[in-house]
Amino acid sequence: MWRDRIRSRLLYKYIISYLLVFLVPFLIMSTIIYYNSVSSLRQEIEQSNINKLEQVERITNERMSELETLAARISYDQRLTPYMMNHAYYSKEAIDELGKYKANSSIIEELFVYFHDEETIYSTGGSYSIDAMLEKKYSFQDWDKKTLLGDLHTKFPIIKPVDNMVINNEERGNMVAYLFPIAPNNPNPFGTVMFFIEEDTIADLIKNISGESEGNVYILNEDNQVISSVISDDTIMTEQLDGLSYEKQGVSTVELNNKDYSLVSIESNLSGWKFITLMDTDQFFKRLDNSTILISAILVIILIIGFILAIILGKNQYKPIRNLFEITKRDGRKNTDSEDTNELETIRKTITDVFEDQQILNKTMYLQRPFAREQFLVRLLKGDIQNEEIDSLLHSLNIQMESGHYFVAMVYFEKGTFGETNLKEREKVFSSLSDITLENAVAHGIDLFHEDTMALVVSMNSKDLNVDERRKALVTHIQQYIEETSSHTPTIGVGGLYDQKSRINRSYIEAVATMDYKFANPQGSLIFFEEISTHSEQSLGYPMEEQIKLVQSLKQGDKAVATETLQNMFHSLVNREHSIQVLKCICFDIINTVIKTISEMGSTNYIKDMNRIVDFNSVEQLHQELHTLIIAVCEEMDSKKECRNDKMGNDILEYINANYNLYELSLESIAIDVKLSVSNLSRFIKEQTGVTFTQYVQDLRINEVKKQLKETDLPIKEIVAQVGYKDVANFTRKFKKIVGVTPGQYRKLNR
């Protein structure tokens, strides 16, 4: 089963459809999210590095501004004038004052003051001649006396790197010299303040801001000289910076050592310095790569979940269809589950076939509805239907009945009214009687096996107060209607009124009982069962109508009515005060009625042991003996009816089987031969075969044609003519509809 599902194209289609529904918006959204996230993160990383450099620039500018302020204060300090600096007494105070200025800045390593046209330079450690300073105190690798004096006479601030500076024979590393002319903003300065700052101090400022950056950070002056740097990548040489372009500020990509580096560059408007970060592009966007991997992983997980959900939803959507498909395979139809046909197509074909079959069935049911209706009414007369089943059957067969009271009327035509020559007239009369319209009542006609008799089941609306008078009026109206439509005046026997549909069979037996009294009444009389007895009861002590019902129920084989009537008779007998002699006479009269009826029915074998019945010791014992006898007789009568029906059915079927190939064979011709009405014969054939007369004959002819096609080489036209068909084209269409192929194709397939 599982493999079948996996192989199902329909299942694949459902899964693929769900995948498409998921993937199209997923791919669009994931692409937008991915590129927006990556782009935003890239911009964020770039801006973060620019912000760091800007912060380095801002801090550096602040420190340089502090030095500028410090130089200005020195230039205006009266204790630091050339006079005070050269004075033998005040020079010491001046030197101490320089020390205080140096202490006010956290970045100054050494502080010098130089006045133009002098050979002396002043520092926090004392005053020196230029030569002495260069020879004994300070040593500069690339700064000789001439260059130094030239720089000290500058009119503009100068910042220059000093490599490997030595103080008191102690190597102090790289320094940054900041020379600031004094007084500030004076076009003709009289001196210069020179600050020395350790490069490491500036580097520490950079590190504090840039953090654990894996790239190199440089600060360049206006001449692109490196003032300070933080080196993390030793593969980048300082000389390589000369070949870089710093005109484009912001983030750009450069190639060094055959590798891509991200260059972040900004320039200070205050100092003109350039602040540069060089970092391996992979390291620069490492956070971006990590985020990209994370986003990609999330999208892949969502994609996998989408695939799983598509499979689950596809299987859930496919499951009920598969169940329907499995159901369609159980109906015995040809299996259409092929590679070119999926389950939905199979189900569609099956439903189409079922719908077509249903249409045929509905058509057949519509055609058979009159037969089913008549069968139901016959069973209702016999009392074969349970009370709880009656209403549901009435509804399903669309038989209308009023709710209230019910009775049965037997319509007797004069004997010989209908014969073999006027069967069609009989059918017309009985058909018109079935369609009779009554006020506040509904009548349903039932064609019985008696040639000149028909039963009517009449239901009356409960609104009628005087139901007896209403019943008599309805019966009179029915008789007048028959006279008007058929020119015949029937005698009508009417059973008693009952308020339950399940007791209609009692009214039927009472109506049948009136048949014995029609000879004493002229043709066209209305005989009511309750009027049969001269009064409510005879001198014997029990109602005559009960005796009549007992006789008729025995003849009809109705066990329920017969036992009920016998019970009523004995109940009436026990409740009345009679002498022993009269009581015995009444009991013997009941015995005589039962025995006489059984004798007339030809069931004398049940009354051979008369002593057991006659020699009773109590009324209760007699009741029990007669009850047992009546049940046995009714069961035998029922059995005889079935035997008669079986024999008649066999005779009719033998006749049809022998003559089905006759073109003129019809229900009418058979009805004349077996002396039954057409409707009764049609119903009888349906009971025996389960199909209609037409269908039964058609099946016989089709089977014979199939046999001849397989066993003989006779022409199809001749075979068709032999089975009773004259129109070969019509028969071919009918044969193909039933068998599925034409007669010629059938012969080829079965040879």
BADREN-694014 format. One line per 4 residues: number of its first residue (from 1); their letters; for each residue x, y, z of C-alpha. Coordinates in steps of 0.5 Angstrom, whole numbers. Each point is the difference from the previous one (the first is absolute). Example, Ala and Ser with C-alpha at 12.3 -4.5 7.8 and 13.67 -1.06 7.14 Angstrom:
residues 2
1 = as = 25,-9,16 | 2,7,-2
***
This chain:
residues 751
1 = mwrd = 0,0,0 | 6,5,2 | 3,-2,-6 | -6,2,-4
5 = rirs = -1,6,3 | 8,2,-1 | -1,-2,-8 | -7,4,0
9 = rlly = 1,6,-5 | -6,3,3 | 4,0,7 | 6,3,-4
13 = kyii = -4,6,-3 | -3,2,7 | 7,0,3 | 2,4,-6
17 = syll = -6,5,0 | 1,1,8 | 8,1,-2 | -2,5,-5
21 = vflv = -4,4,4 | 5,0,6 | 6,1,-4 | -2,6,-5
25 = pfli = -2,5,6 | 6,-4,4 | 5,2,-5 | -2,7,-1
29 = msti = -1,1,7 | 7,-3,2 | 4,4,-6 | -3,6,2
33 = iyyn = 1,-1,8 | 7,-3,-2 | 3,6,-4 | -4,5,4
37 = svss = 4,-3,7 | 6,-1,-4 | 0,7,-3 | -2,3,7
41 = lrqe = 5,-4,4 | 6,2,-5 | -2,7,0 | 0,0,8
45 = ieqs = 7,-4,0 | 2,6,-5 | -3,5,4 | 3,-3,7
49 = nink = 7,1,-3 | -1,7,-2 | -3,2,6 | 6,-3,4
53 = leqv = 5,4,-4 | -4,6,0 | 0,-1,8 | 8,-1,-1
57 = erit = 0,6,-4 | -4,4,5 | 4,-2,6 | 6,1,-3
61 = nerm = -2,7,-2 | -2,2,7 | 7,-2,2 | 3,4,-5
65 = sele = -5,6,2 | 3,-1,7 | 7,1,-2 | -2,6,-4
69 = tlaa = -3,3,6 | 6,-2,4 | 5,3,-5 | -5,7,0
73 = risy = 0,0,8 | 8,-1,0 | 1,6,-5 | -4,4,4
77 = dqrl = 3,-2,7 | 4,6,3 | 5,-5,3 | 2,-3,-6
81 = tpym = 2,6,-4 | 7,0,-3 | 2,4,6 | -2,-4,5
85 = mnha = 2,-6,-3 | 7,3,-1 | 0,3,7 | 5,-3,5
89 = yysk = -5,0,5 | -6,-1,-3 | 2,-5,-5 | -1,-6,5
93 = eaid = -8,3,1 | -1,0,-7 | 3,-7,-1 | -5,-3,6
97 = elgk = -6,4,-4 | 2,-4,-6 | -1,-6,4 | -6,2,3
101 = ykan = -3,1,-7 | 3,-7,-2 | -4,-3,6 | -6,3,-3
105 = ssii = 0,-5,-6 | -1,-7,1 | 4,-1,-7 | 6,4,0
109 = eelf = 6,-4,1 | 5,7,-1 | -2,7,-1 | 5,5,-3
113 = vyfh = 0,8,-1 | 4,3,-5 | 1,8,-1 | 2,2,-7
117 = deet = 7,3,-1 | 3,-4,6 | 4,-6,1 | -3,-3,6
121 = iyst = -6,-4,1 | -4,-1,6 | -3,-6,3 | -3,-3,6
125 = ggsy = 7,-3,2 | 4,7,-1 | 2,4,-6 | 5,-3,-5
129 = sida = 4,3,-6 | -3,-3,-7 | 7,-4,0 | 0,-2,7
133 = mlek = -7,-3,-1 | 1,-4,-6 | 7,-2,2 | -1,-2,8
137 = kysf = -7,0,1 | -5,-2,-6 | 2,-4,-6 | -4,0,-6
141 = qdwd = 1,-5,-6 | -3,5,-5 | 1,7,3 | 6,4,-1
145 = kktl = 2,7,3 | -2,3,-6 | -7,-3,-1 | -1,1,7
149 = lgdl = 1,7,0 | -4,1,-7 | -6,-4,3 | 1,4,7
153 = htkf = -1,7,-4 | -6,-2,-3 | -6,4,-1 | -5,-5,0
157 = piik = -1,-6,4 | 4,-6,-2 | -1,-8,2 | 5,-5,-2
161 = pvdn = 2,-7,2 | 6,-1,4 | 3,-7,-1 | 4,-3,6
165 = mvin = 1,6,4 | 5,0,6 | 0,4,6 | 6,-1,5
169 = neer = 3,-6,-4 | -7,-3,1 | -3,-2,-6 | -8,2,1
173 = gnmv = -2,-3,-7 | -4,4,-5 | -3,7,2 | -4,5,-3
177 = aylf = 2,7,0 | -5,6,0 | 3,7,-2 | -5,6,2
181 = piap = 3,7,-2 | -2,5,6 | -3,4,0 | -6,-3,-3
185 = nnpn = -3,3,-6 | 6,5,0 | 2,1,-7 | 7,1,3
189 = pfgt = 1,-5,5 | 6,1,5 | 1,-7,2 | -3,-7,0
193 = vmff = -2,-5,5 | 2,-7,-2 | -4,-6,3 | 2,-7,0
197 = ieed = -5,-6,0 | 1,-7,1 | -2,-4,-6 | -3,-5,4
201 = tiad = -4,5,4 | -4,2,-6 | 0,-8,-2 | -3,-1,7
205 = likn = -6,5,-2 | -1,-4,-6 | 0,-6,3 | -5,2,5
209 = isge = -5,2,-5 | 1,-5,-6 | 0,-6,5 | 3,-7,-2
213 = segn = 0,2,-7 | 4,-5,-4 | 2,6,-5 | 5,5,-1
217 = vyil = -1,7,2 | 4,6,-2 | 0,8,1 | 3,4,-5
221 = nedn = 2,7,-1 | -1,4,-6 | 6,-2,-3 | -2,-7,1
225 = qvis = 5,-2,5 | -2,-5,6 | -1,4,6 | -3,-6,4
229 = svis = -2,-7,-2 | -3,-7,3 | 3,-6,-3 | -4,-6,0
233 = ddti = 2,-3,-7 | 7,0,-1 | 0,-2,-7 | -2,7,-2
237 = mteq = 6,5,0 | 0,7,1 | 3,1,-7 | -6,-3,-3
241 = ldgl = -4,6,3 | 3,5,-5 | -3,-4,-6 | -7,1,3
245 = syek = -5,6,-2 | -4,3,6 | -4,5,-4 | -6,-4,0
249 = qgvs = -2,0,8 | -4,-6,2 | 0,-7,-1 | 4,-3,-6
253 = tvel = 3,-6,-2 | 8,0,-2 | 4,-6,-2 | 7,-1,4
257 = nnkd = 4,-6,0 | -5,-3,-5 | -5,0,5 | -6,5,1
261 = yslv = 0,4,5 | -6,5,3 | 3,7,0 | -4,5,5
265 = sies = 3,7,-1 | -2,7,3 | 3,6,0 | 0,5,6
269 = nlsg = -2,7,-2 | 3,3,6 | 7,-3,0 | 0,-2,-7
273 = wkfi = 2,-7,2 | -2,-7,-3 | -3,-5,4 | 0,-7,-4
277 = tlmd = -2,-7,2 | 3,-6,-4 | -3,-7,1 | -1,-6,-4
281 = tdqf = -6,0,-3 | -2,-7,3 | 1,3,7 | -3,6,-2
285 = fkrl = -6,-3,-1 | 0,-6,4 | -6,2,4 | -3,1,-6
289 = dnst = 2,-8,-2 | -2,-2,6 | -7,3,0 | -1,-2,-7
293 = ilis = 1,-7,2 | -5,0,5 | -5,3,-4 | 2,-5,-6
297 = ailv = -1,-5,6 | -7,2,2 | -2,1,-7 | 2,-7,-1
301 = iili = -3,-3,6 | -7,4,-2 | 1,-3,-7 | 1,-7,3
305 = igfi = -6,1,4 | -4,2,-6 | 2,-6,-4 | -2,-4,6
309 = laii = -7,3,1 | -1,0,-7 | 1,-8,0 | -5,0,6
313 = lgkn = -5,4,-3 | 0,-3,-7 | -1,-7,4 | -5,3,4
317 = qykp = -4,2,-6 | 1,-6,-4 | -2,-5,6 | -8,1,-1
321 = irnl = 1,0,-8 | 4,-7,1 | -5,-2,5 | -6,2,-6
325 = feit = 5,-4,-5 | 0,-6,4 | -7,0,1 | -1,1,-7
329 = krdg = 4,-6,-1 | -5,-5,4 | -6,1,-5 | 3,-5,-5
333 = rknt = 1,5,-5 | 5,-1,-5 | 7,3,3 | 2,7,-3
337 = dsed = 6,1,4 | 5,0,-5 | 6,4,-1 | -4,5,-4
341 = tnel = -6,1,4 | 1,3,7 | -5,-2,6 | -4,7,-1
345 = etir = -1,-2,-7 | -2,-7,2 | -5,2,5 | -3,5,-5
349 = ktit = -1,-6,-5 | -3,-4,6 | -5,6,2 | -2,1,-7
353 = dvfe = -1,-8,-1 | -4,0,7 | -4,6,-2 | -2,-3,-7
357 = dqqi = -2,-6,4 | -4,4,5 | -3,3,-6 | -2,-7,-3
361 = lnkt = -2,-2,7 | -4,6,1 | -3,-1,-6 | -1,-7,1
365 = mylq = -3,1,7 | -5,6,-3 | -2,-6,-5 | -1,-5,6
369 = rpfa = -3,5,5 | -7,-2,-2 | 2,-7,1 | 3,1,7
373 = reqf = -6,4,2 | -5,-5,-2 | 5,-5,4 | -1,4,6
377 = lvrl = -7,1,0 | -1,-8,-1 | 4,-1,6 | -3,5,4
381 = lkgd = -7,-3,-2 | 3,-7,3 | 3,3,6 | 7,-2,-2
385 = iqne = 3,7,2 | 2,2,7 | -3,7,3 | 6,3,0
389 = eids = 2,-1,-7 | -6,2,-3 | 1,8,0 | 7,-1,-2
393 = llhs = -2,-4,-6 | -6,5,-2 | 6,5,0 | 5,-3,-4
397 = lniq = -6,-3,-5 | -3,7,0 | -7,-3,1 | -4,6,4
401 = mesg = -5,-2,5 | -4,4,5 | 1,0,7 | -7,-2,4
405 = hyfv = -4,-7,-2 | 1,-5,-5 | -4,-5,-3 | 0,-5,-6
409 = amvy = -6,-1,-6 | 0,-6,-4 | -3,2,-7 | -4,-6,-3
413 = fekg = -2,0,-8 | -5,-4,-2 | 3,-7,-2 | 2,0,-7
417 = tfge = 1,7,-1 | 7,0,-2 | 3,-6,-4 | 5,-2,-5
421 = tnlk = -3,5,-5 | 0,6,4 | 6,0,4 | 2,7,-2
425 = erek = -6,3,2 | 1,-4,7 | 7,3,1 | -3,7,-2
429 = vfss = -6,0,5 | 5,-2,5 | 5,5,-2 | -5,5,1
433 = lsdi = -3,-2,7 | 8,0,2 | 0,8,-2 | -7,2,4
437 = tlen = 0,6,4 | -4,1,6 | -1,6,5 | 4,-1,6
441 = avah = 2,-7,-1 | 4,-4,-5 | -1,-7,-3 | 5,-5,-3
445 = gidl = -2,-5,-4 | 2,-7,0 | -1,-5,-6 | -1,-7,3
449 = fhed = 1,-7,-3 | -8,0,-1 | -2,2,-7 | -6,4,2
453 = tmal = 3,3,7 | 4,6,2 | 1,2,7 | 1,8,2
457 = vvsm = 3,2,6 | -3,6,3 | 3,5,5 | -4,6,3
461 = nskd = 2,6,3 | -1,0,7 | -4,7,0 | -6,-4,-2
465 = lnvd = -4,0,6 | -5,-5,-2 | 4,-5,-3 | -5,-6,-2
469 = errk = -4,5,-4 | 6,3,-3 | 2,-7,-2 | -7,-2,-3
473 = alvt = 0,7,-4 | 7,-2,-3 | -2,-7,-2 | -6,3,-3
477 = hiqq = 5,5,-4 | 4,-6,-2 | -5,-4,-3 | -3,6,-4
481 = yiee = 7,1,-2 | 0,-7,-3 | -6,1,-3 | 2,6,-4
485 = tssh = 6,-2,-2 | -1,-8,-2 | -8,0,-1 | 0,-6,5
489 = tpti = -3,0,7 | 4,-4,5 | -2,-3,6 | 5,3,6
493 = gvgg = 1,-4,6 | 3,5,6 | 4,-2,6 | 0,3,7
497 = lydq = 3,7,2 | 7,-1,3 | 4,6,3 | 7,-4,-1
501 = ksri = 3,-1,-7 | 3,-7,3 | -8,-2,1 | -1,1,-8
505 = nrsy = 0,-8,-1 | -6,-1,5 | -4,5,-4 | 2,-4,-6
509 = ieav = -2,-6,3 | -7,3,2 | 0,2,-7 | 1,-6,-3
513 = atmd = -5,-3,4 | -5,4,-3 | 1,-4,-6 | -4,-6,2
517 = ykfa = -6,5,1 | 0,3,-7 | -5,-6,-3 | -5,2,5
521 = npqg = 0,8,-2 | -1,2,-7 | 6,3,-4 | 2,7,1
525 = slif = -1,-1,8 | 4,3,5 | 1,-5,6 | 3,2,6
529 = feei = 3,-5,5 | -3,2,6 | -7,-1,-3 | 1,-7,-2
533 = sths = -2,-2,6 | -8,1,2 | 2,3,6 | 6,1,4
537 = eqsl = 0,-7,2 | -5,-6,-1 | -3,-4,6 | 6,-5,0
541 = gypm = 3,5,4 | 6,3,-4 | 1,5,-6 | -2,-3,-7
545 = eeqi = 5,5,-3 | 6,-4,4 | -2,-6,-2 | 0,2,-7
549 = klvq = 7,3,1 | 2,-6,3 | -2,-4,-7 | 3,5,-4
553 = slkq = 7,0,4 | 0,-7,-1 | -1,0,-7 | 5,5,-1
557 = gdka = 5,-3,4 | 1,6,5 | 2,-3,6 | 0,7,4
561 = vate = -7,2,-1 | -2,-8,0 | 3,0,7 | -3,7,2
565 = tlqn = -7,-2,-2 | 0,-6,4 | 2,3,6 | -5,5,-1
569 = mfhs = -5,-5,-1 | 2,-4,7 | 0,7,4 | -7,1,-2
573 = lvnr = -2,-7,2 | 3,1,7 | -2,7,1 | -8,-2,-1
577 = ehsi = -4,-4,5 | -2,-7,-3 | -3,-6,2 | 4,-6,-1
581 = qvlk = -4,-3,-5 | 0,7,-4 | 8,0,1 | 1,-6,-3
585 = cicf = -4,1,-6 | 3,6,-1 | 7,-3,0 | -2,-6,-4
589 = diin = -3,6,-5 | 8,3,0 | 2,-7,-1 | -4,-1,-6
593 = tvik = 2,6,-3 | 7,-1,0 | -1,-8,-2 | -4,2,-6
597 = tise = 4,6,-2 | 6,-5,0 | -4,-5,-4 | -1,5,-5
601 = mgst = 7,1,-1 | 2,-7,-1 | 4,0,6 | -4,-6,3
605 = nyik = 7,-4,3 | 0,5,6 | -7,-2,2 | 1,-7,0
609 = dmnr = 0,-1,8 | -7,3,1 | 0,-3,7 | 6,5,3
613 = ivdf = -4,6,-2 | -7,-2,1 | 2,-3,7 | 2,6,4
617 = nsve = -1,1,7 | 0,8,0 | -1,6,-4 | 7,2,1
621 = qlhq = 3,-7,-2 | -5,0,-7 | 3,7,-1 | 7,-3,0
625 = elht = -1,-6,-4 | -4,5,-6 | 6,5,1 | 5,-6,-2
629 = liia = -4,-2,-5 | -1,7,-3 | 7,1,0 | 2,-6,-4
633 = vcee = -6,1,-5 | 3,7,-1 | 7,-2,-1 | -2,-6,-5
637 = mdsk = -4,5,-4 | 5,5,0 | 5,-6,-3 | -5,-2,-5
641 = kecr = 0,7,-3 | 7,0,0 | 0,-7,-4 | -6,3,-5
645 = ndkm = 4,6,-1 | 7,-4,-1 | -4,-5,-5 | -3,6,-4
649 = gndi = 7,3,0 | 3,-6,-3 | -5,-1,-5 | 0,8,-2
653 = leyi = 8,-1,0 | 0,-6,-4 | -5,3,-5 | 4,6,-1
657 = nany = 7,-4,0 | -3,-4,-6 | -3,6,-4 | 5,6,2
661 = nlye = 2,-1,-8 | -7,2,-2 | 0,7,-3 | -8,1,2
665 = lsle = 2,-2,7 | -3,5,5 | -3,0,7 | -7,1,-3
669 = siai = 0,-7,-4 | 3,-3,7 | -5,3,4 | -6,-3,-4
673 = dvkl = 3,-7,0 | 1,0,7 | -6,4,2 | 3,5,4
677 = svsn = -1,8,-1 | 6,3,-3 | 2,4,6 | 0,-7,4
681 = lsrf = 4,-3,-5 | 5,5,0 | 0,0,8 | 0,-8,0
685 = ikeq = 6,0,-5 | 4,5,4 | -1,-4,7 | 3,-6,-4
689 = tgvt = 6,3,-3 | 1,6,3 | 0,4,-7 | -5,2,-4
693 = ftqy = -3,-4,-6 | 3,4,-5 | 7,0,3 | -1,-8,1
697 = vqdl = -1,-1,-7 | 5,5,-2 | 5,-4,4 | -2,-7,-3
701 = rine = 1,3,-7 | 7,3,1 | 2,-6,4 | -2,-4,-6
705 = vkkq = 3,4,-5 | 7,0,4 | -1,-8,-1 | -1,0,-7
709 = lket = 6,5,-1 | 4,-4,3 | -2,-7,-2 | -2,1,-8
713 = dlpi = 2,4,-6 | -7,3,-1 | -1,7,-3 | -1,5,6
717 = keiv = -7,2,-4 | -2,-7,0 | 1,-1,8 | -3,6,1
721 = aqvg = -6,-2,-3 | 0,-7,3 | -1,3,7 | -6,5,-2
725 = ykdv = 3,6,-2 | -1,3,-7 | 4,7,1 | 7,-2,-1
729 = anft = 3,7,1 | -4,1,7 | 2,-7,2 | 7,2,-1
733 = rkfk = 0,6,4 | -4,-4,6 | 5,-5,0 | 6,4,0
737 = kivg = -3,4,6 | -1,-6,4 | 6,-4,-2 | 5,6,-2
741 = vtpg = 2,-3,-7 | -4,-1,-6 | -2,-7,-2 | 5,0,-6
745 = qyrk = 6,2,5 | -3,-5,6 | 0,-6,-6 | 8,2,-1
749 = lnr = 1,1,7 | -3,-7,2 | 3,-4,-6
***
